[in-house]
Every structure is written in C-alpha cells, then in structure tokens.
Amino acid sequence: MIDLSKVKTEKVNPNTSNFSSMSIREALEIMNEEDLKSVECIKEQFDNIERLISKTSDVLRSGGRIIYAGAGTSGRLGVLDAVECPPTFGVDYNTVVGLIAGGDNAFVKAKEGAEDSKEEGKKNLEKINFSQKDILIGIAASGRTPYVIGAIEYAKSIGASTGSIACTTESEIGRISDYPVEVVPGPEVLTGSTRLKAGTSTKLVLNMISTISMKNLGKVYKNYMVDLKLSNKKLSTRAINILTEVTGCSVEEAEEKLKETDGHVKLAIVMILFNLNKEDALNRLNESDGHIDKINM
C-alpha cells in the first residue's frame, strides 16, 4: 500500500469539514478563500522558479526544447501551456511540448493506470527524440507519480537538465530533479482533489515559465506579444492594435506594414519606430537577437 501520509495534497482540510452541508453561497465563499492560497504560496518559491526559468531560457536560446511531463490534471496543464505557445509567441509546436501519461487521448479521457508506469515516461521521451540539449519539467501535484519519476530519471541518464513542479514539500520528484519547485497551497476543499488549488498553483507556475522564458528570447516588447501568429481575424486585429499603440501609426500604415512583412509584427514595429526599410529592420533585429529593447536609436 502506498504511504500518502506525508503528501500534503492528501491532507484533510479542517476549514471544509462540513462542505457537504453548506449552502451554495457558503461553498462559494470558502472555495474563493481557499483559492487565494494558490497564489500566495508561490511567493515562497520565487528563488527556485527564477533558477528554473533562467535554465529554460538558456535551453531555448541554444535551440533546445522545454518538455513537460505529467499525468492526469498535471499532464493536462502541461499540454495546455505548451499548445498556447505557438499562437502567442510565434514558435513552432516542437518548441514547448506537453506529454501526458496515456497519450494524447488521455487529455479528454483518463487512462487508468498509465501514471503508474515509469517505463512509459521514458518511452514517451524517446518517441519525441528527447535529447541532452532539451530540458524536462516533471509535473506531479503529489510529487511521487511513477510516470513522471521515470521521465526525470531517463532525462538525467542522458545528461539533460531537469526541473519539477510539485505541490508538497520534500517531494520525490523534487529530490531527483535539478531545478525543483514546490508550491504548497495546502489541503484541498475536497480531500485529495488536486484539480483544485494544486492545479491552480501549478498553472500559475507554468504561466511564469513559458511567458518569462519567451520574454527573455525577445518575443515580448513592452507588454505586447510581438511574435504572435496572425492565424485568425481576432489575432490580425490585435496585431494592428499593437502596431498603432506601440508606434502611434495610423491603422492604414499598420495594415500596409503588416502586408509588407507578411504579418511579422515585430519587424513592422522596427520599420516604423526606426524609419527603416524591411531589409535594414531585419538586420537590426538579427543584431539584437530579436530584442527590440536592445536596438539603439
């Protein structure tokens, strides 16, 4: 029998001991009060999160990938963060990858027992040609999921960097990974239901990892997504708004520059801000490693 006595996500929450008999309003209030802890607990891990993001940024700069691996809710959160990176930051779908125990079908329908296999964690990494230049981030609220442990052990065996996100202290995945993060929001409203506070805390950390790593690659200017892909009407309109707000140009000029650059928002910004033609603007961007902030007037 698995010993879960030390896993904080399995503890009983005394604040919700009578949850089943609460009114709707009482249940709403206690859930909201508990959810606040999902945000507050992250502050204690800023140093660890900073170290992890410094590494993920270096990996991406060197042409490596960020790979998330998890089971159940943890796996779904990794996949969710990964699939949002291409439209948001203009990277391809192989730059940030989410792996879930049981395969892609497990995202919408749980595959019982998949999380208990260390071997599957290794095999899933082999399938995507995981290499030494990549970084694996194992995600497990309980900190002990065999699938995640197997993935981390394999990553370490080939000399790749490893990180982890758990929602309990002294986690197994934290002990074996290079860059552990342990955010602890406390016992769940429903005992052991880590889709609640633990899931929220995990998602917030993943937001930080992907957003700040991409910012460090120059894919953000001020607080705008300047490498977004114009894959639909909403994003095309957003691109025009970004250009007019950042440069002060007219809508007509924004549309003209986006057409000239084939929808490359960052390049269009540099052309307008520095009054450059397309070729010179591209050269300036290349010289600054894609960072508008580093281009001298």
KOLDRENMI-855139 format. One record per residue (C-alpha): residue number from 1; x, y, z. Coordinates in nm, 2 decimals, padded with zeros to 4 digits. Example, Ala and Ser with C-alpha at 12.3 -4.5 7.8 and 13.67 -1.06 7.14 Angstrom:
% residues 2
MARMI resi     px     py     pz
MARMI    1  01.23 -00.45  00.78
MARMI    2  01.37 -00.11  00.71
% end
This chain:
% residues 297
MARMI resi     px     py     pz
MARMI    1  00.00  00.00  00.00
MARMI    2  00.13  00.35 -00.09
MARMI    3  00.21  00.57  00.20
MARMI    4  00.05  00.91  00.14
MARMI    5  00.07  01.03  00.50
MARMI    6  00.34  01.28  00.42
MARMI    7  00.19  01.41  00.10
MARMI    8  00.03  01.75  00.18
MARMI    9 -00.22  01.72 -00.11
MARMI   10 -00.38  01.42  00.07
MARMI   11 -00.44  01.60  00.40
MARMI   12 -00.79  01.68  00.52
MARMI   13 -00.89  02.05  00.52
MARMI   14 -01.04  02.14  00.86
MARMI   15 -01.20  02.45  00.70
MARMI   16 -01.43  02.24  00.48
MARMI   17 -01.52  01.96  00.71
MARMI   18 -01.89  02.04  00.67
MARMI   19 -01.87  02.12  00.29
MARMI   20 -02.14  01.88  00.20
MARMI   21 -02.40  02.06  00.41
MARMI   22 -02.30  02.42  00.31
MARMI   23 -02.53  02.64  00.12
MARMI   24 -02.43  02.75 -00.23
MARMI   25 -02.31  03.09 -00.10
MARMI   26 -02.12  02.93  00.18
MARMI   27 -01.95  02.69 -00.05
MARMI   28 -01.86  02.98 -00.29
MARMI   29 -01.71  03.18 -00.02
MARMI   30 -01.49  02.90  00.13
MARMI   31 -01.37  02.80 -00.22
MARMI   32 -01.27  03.15 -00.30
MARMI   33 -01.10  03.19  00.03
MARMI   34 -00.90  02.87 -00.02
MARMI   35 -00.82  02.96 -00.38
MARMI   36 -00.63  03.27 -00.26
MARMI   37 -00.38  03.04 -00.11
MARMI   38 -00.29  02.91 -00.45
MARMI   39 -00.15  03.25 -00.54
MARMI   40  00.01  03.33 -00.21
MARMI   41  00.21  03.01 -00.17
MARMI   42  00.41  03.08 -00.49
MARMI   43  00.60  03.37 -00.34
MARMI   44  00.79  03.14 -00.12
MARMI   45  00.93  02.96 -00.43
MARMI   46  01.04  03.27 -00.63
MARMI   47  01.41  03.18 -00.59
MARMI   48  01.35  02.83 -00.72
MARMI   49  01.12  02.94 -01.00
MARMI   50  01.38  03.21 -01.10
MARMI   51  01.65  02.95 -01.13
MARMI   52  01.43  02.72 -01.34
MARMI   53  01.33  03.00 -01.58
MARMI   54  01.69  03.10 -01.61
MARMI   55  01.77  02.75 -01.73
MARMI   56  01.47  02.72 -01.96
MARMI   57  01.56  03.05 -02.12
MARMI   58  01.92  02.92 -02.18
MARMI   59  01.79  02.60 -02.33
MARMI   60  01.56  02.78 -02.57
MARMI   61  01.84  03.02 -02.67
MARMI   62  02.06  02.72 -02.75
MARMI   63  01.79  02.56 -02.98
MARMI   64  01.66  02.31 -02.72
MARMI   65  01.31  02.25 -02.61
MARMI   66  01.10  02.26 -02.30
MARMI   67  00.92  01.93 -02.24
MARMI   68  00.65  01.90 -01.97
MARMI   69  00.56  01.55 -01.85
MARMI   70  00.27  01.47 -01.61
MARMI   71 -00.03  01.25 -01.55
MARMI   72 -00.40  01.35 -01.51
MARMI   73 -00.46  01.71 -01.42
MARMI   74 -00.08  01.78 -01.41
MARMI   75 -00.03  01.64 -01.76
MARMI   76 -00.33  01.83 -01.90
MARMI   77 -00.19  02.16 -01.76
MARMI   78  00.14  02.10 -01.92
MARMI   79 -00.02  02.02 -02.25
MARMI   80 -00.24  02.33 -02.22
MARMI   81  00.06  02.56 -02.16
MARMI   82  00.26  02.40 -02.44
MARMI   83 -00.01  02.43 -02.71
MARMI   84 -00.07  02.80 -02.63
MARMI   85  00.29  02.90 -02.71
MARMI   86  00.29  02.88 -03.09
MARMI   87  00.00  03.13 -03.14
MARMI   88  00.11  03.35 -02.86
MARMI   89  00.49  03.37 -02.93
MARMI   90  00.52  03.25 -03.29
MARMI   91  00.72  02.94 -03.21
MARMI   92  00.66  02.60 -03.37
MARMI   93  00.48  02.32 -03.19
MARMI   94  00.80  02.14 -03.12
MARMI   95  00.95  02.42 -02.90
MARMI   96  00.74  02.36 -02.59
MARMI   97  00.59  02.01 -02.57
MARMI   98  00.34  01.86 -02.33
MARMI   99  00.35  01.49 -02.26
MARMI  100  00.07  01.32 -02.07
MARMI  101  00.06  00.96 -01.93
MARMI  102 -00.17  00.75 -02.15
MARMI  103 -00.10  00.96 -02.46
MARMI  104 -00.30  01.24 -02.63
MARMI  105 -00.63  01.06 -02.58
MARMI  106 -00.58  01.08 -02.20
MARMI  107 -00.63  01.46 -02.23
MARMI  108 -01.00  01.41 -02.26
MARMI  109 -01.05  01.06 -02.12
MARMI  110 -00.84  00.93 -01.83
MARMI  111 -00.64  00.62 -01.90
MARMI  112 -00.64  00.42 -01.58
MARMI  113 -00.30  00.30 -01.45
MARMI  114 -00.09  00.50 -01.71
MARMI  115  00.06  00.72 -01.44
MARMI  116  00.19  00.41 -01.26
MARMI  117  00.44  00.32 -01.53
MARMI  118  00.80  00.46 -01.51
MARMI  119  00.87  00.29 -01.84
MARMI  120  00.60  00.49 -02.02
MARMI  121  00.76  00.81 -01.90
MARMI  122  01.09  00.70 -02.06
MARMI  123  00.92  00.58 -02.38
MARMI  124  00.73  00.90 -02.44
MARMI  125  01.05  01.10 -02.42
MARMI  126  01.22  00.86 -02.67
MARMI  127  00.93  00.90 -02.91
MARMI  128  00.99  01.27 -02.94
MARMI  129  01.37  01.23 -02.97
MARMI  130  01.43  01.40 -02.63
MARMI  131  01.80  01.49 -02.62
MARMI  132  02.07  01.63 -02.40
MARMI  133  02.00  01.99 -02.52
MARMI  134  01.64  01.98 -02.40
MARMI  135  01.50  02.03 -02.05
MARMI  136  01.24  01.81 -01.90
MARMI  137  01.00  01.96 -01.64
MARMI  138  00.81  01.69 -01.45
MARMI  139  00.48  01.79 -01.31
MARMI  140  00.31  01.60 -01.02
MARMI  141  00.10  01.76 -00.75
MARMI  142  00.17  01.47 -00.51
MARMI  143  00.54  01.47 -00.61
MARMI  144  00.55  01.09 -00.65
MARMI  145  00.39  00.99 -00.98
MARMI  146  00.59  00.70 -01.13
MARMI  147  00.54  00.82 -01.49
MARMI  148  00.70  01.15 -01.40
MARMI  149  00.98  00.99 -01.20
MARMI  150  01.06  00.76 -01.49
MARMI  151  01.07  01.05 -01.73
MARMI  152  01.30  01.25 -01.50
MARMI  153  01.53  00.95 -01.44
MARMI  154  01.56  00.90 -01.82
MARMI  155  01.63  01.27 -01.88
MARMI  156  01.91  01.26 -01.62
MARMI  157  02.05  00.94 -01.76
MARMI  158  02.13  01.10 -02.09
MARMI  159  02.27  01.42 -01.94
MARMI  160  01.97  01.65 -01.99
MARMI  161  01.86  01.92 -01.74
MARMI  162  01.55  01.85 -01.53
MARMI  163  01.30  02.06 -01.34
MARMI  164  00.99  01.97 -01.14
MARMI  165  00.67  02.12 -01.01
MARMI  166  00.51  01.96 -00.70
MARMI  167  00.25  02.08 -00.45
MARMI  168  00.40  01.92 -00.14
MARMI  169  00.73  01.95  00.04
MARMI  170  01.02  01.70  00.03
MARMI  171  00.87  01.55 -00.29
MARMI  172  01.03  01.26 -00.47
MARMI  173  01.05  01.45 -00.80
MARMI  174  01.20  01.74 -00.62
MARMI  175  01.47  01.53 -00.47
MARMI  176  01.58  01.39 -00.81
MARMI  177  01.54  01.70 -01.03
MARMI  178  01.80  01.97 -01.09
MARMI  179  01.56  02.26 -01.05
MARMI  180  01.27  02.17 -00.82
MARMI  181  00.98  02.39 -00.74
MARMI  182  00.74  02.30 -00.46
MARMI  183  00.44  02.53 -00.43
MARMI  184  00.21  02.42 -00.14
MARMI  185 -00.14  02.57 -00.13
MARMI  186 -00.25  02.34  00.15
MARMI  187 -00.52  02.07  00.17
MARMI  188 -00.79  02.08 -00.09
MARMI  189 -01.15  02.18 -00.04
MARMI  190 -01.23  01.82 -00.14
MARMI  191 -00.97  01.59  00.01
MARMI  192 -00.71  01.48 -00.25
MARMI  193 -00.88  01.66 -00.54
MARMI  194 -00.57  01.82 -00.69
MARMI  195 -00.75  01.97 -00.98
MARMI  196 -00.85  02.25 -00.74
MARMI  197 -00.58  02.45 -00.55
MARMI  198 -00.29  02.24 -00.66
MARMI  199 -00.39  02.26 -01.02
MARMI  200 -00.43  02.64 -00.99
MARMI  201 -00.09  02.68 -00.84
MARMI  202  00.07  02.46 -01.10
MARMI  203 -00.09  02.65 -01.38
MARMI  204  00.03  02.98 -01.24
MARMI  205  00.39  02.85 -01.23
MARMI  206  00.36  02.72 -01.58
MARMI  207  00.24  03.06 -01.69
MARMI  208  00.55  03.21 -01.54
MARMI  209  00.79  02.96 -01.70
MARMI  210  00.66  02.99 -02.06
MARMI  211  00.59  03.37 -02.05
MARMI  212  00.91  03.48 -01.89
MARMI  213  01.12  03.24 -02.10
MARMI  214  00.97  03.37 -02.42
MARMI  215  01.01  03.73 -02.29
MARMI  216  01.38  03.65 -02.24
MARMI  217  01.40  03.55 -02.61
MARMI  218  01.27  03.88 -02.73
MARMI  219  00.92  03.77 -02.81
MARMI  220  00.77  04.04 -02.60
MARMI  221  00.81  04.42 -02.64
MARMI  222  00.68  04.63 -02.35
MARMI  223  00.39  04.41 -02.26
MARMI  224  00.29  04.32 -02.61
MARMI  225  00.31  03.98 -02.79
MARMI  226  00.51  04.09 -03.09
MARMI  227  00.58  03.75 -03.24
MARMI  228  00.22  03.63 -03.23
MARMI  229  00.09  03.44 -03.54
MARMI  230 -00.20  03.60 -03.72
MARMI  231 -00.39  03.28 -03.75
MARMI  232 -00.74  03.43 -03.72
MARMI  233 -00.93  03.75 -03.75
MARMI  234 -00.90  03.83 -03.38
MARMI  235 -00.52  03.80 -03.38
MARMI  236 -00.50  04.00 -03.71
MARMI  237 -00.69  04.28 -03.54
MARMI  238 -00.48  04.25 -03.23
MARMI  239 -00.17  04.29 -03.45
MARMI  240 -00.30  04.61 -03.60
MARMI  241 -00.38  04.74 -03.25
MARMI  242 -00.03  04.65 -03.13
MARMI  243  00.13  04.85 -03.41
MARMI  244 -00.08  05.16 -03.36
MARMI  245 -00.04  05.16 -02.98
MARMI  246  00.34  05.09 -02.98
MARMI  247  00.43  05.32 -03.27
MARMI  248  00.15  05.58 -03.29
MARMI  249  00.10  05.50 -03.66
MARMI  250 -00.24  05.50 -03.83
MARMI  251 -00.44  05.19 -03.89
MARMI  252 -00.38  05.22 -04.26
MARMI  253  00.00  05.23 -04.21
MARMI  254 -00.02  04.94 -03.97
MARMI  255 -00.21  04.73 -04.23
MARMI  256  00.04  04.83 -04.50
MARMI  257  00.34  04.73 -04.29
MARMI  258  00.19  04.40 -04.19
MARMI  259  00.12  04.32 -04.55
MARMI  260  00.48  04.42 -04.64
MARMI  261  00.62  04.20 -04.37
MARMI  262  00.39  03.90 -04.42
MARMI  263  00.23  03.95 -04.08
MARMI  264  00.56  03.99 -03.89
MARMI  265  00.45  04.23 -03.61
MARMI  266  00.79  04.27 -03.46
MARMI  267  00.96  04.35 -03.79
MARMI  268  00.68  04.60 -03.87
MARMI  269  00.74  04.78 -03.54
MARMI  270  01.11  04.82 -03.60
MARMI  271  01.04  04.95 -03.95
MARMI  272  00.81  05.22 -03.82
MARMI  273  00.99  05.31 -03.49
MARMI  274  01.33  05.34 -03.66
MARMI  275  01.21  05.45 -04.00
MARMI  276  01.39  05.16 -04.18
MARMI  277  01.31  04.95 -04.48
MARMI  278  01.24  04.59 -04.44
MARMI  279  01.59  04.46 -04.50
MARMI  280  01.76  04.71 -04.27
MARMI  281  01.50  04.64 -04.00
MARMI  282  01.56  04.27 -04.03
MARMI  283  01.93  04.32 -03.99
MARMI  284  01.89  04.53 -03.68
MARMI  285  01.67  04.27 -03.53
MARMI  286  01.92  04.00 -03.60
MARMI  287  02.20  04.21 -03.45
MARMI  288  01.99  04.24 -03.13
MARMI  289  01.90  03.87 -03.11
MARMI  290  01.53  03.96 -03.18
MARMI  291  01.50  04.21 -02.89
MARMI  292  01.35  04.54 -02.98
MARMI  293  01.46  04.68 -02.65
MARMI  294  01.83  04.62 -02.74
MARMI  295  01.82  04.82 -03.07
MARMI  296  01.99  05.16 -03.04
MARMI  297  01.82  05.46 -03.19
% end
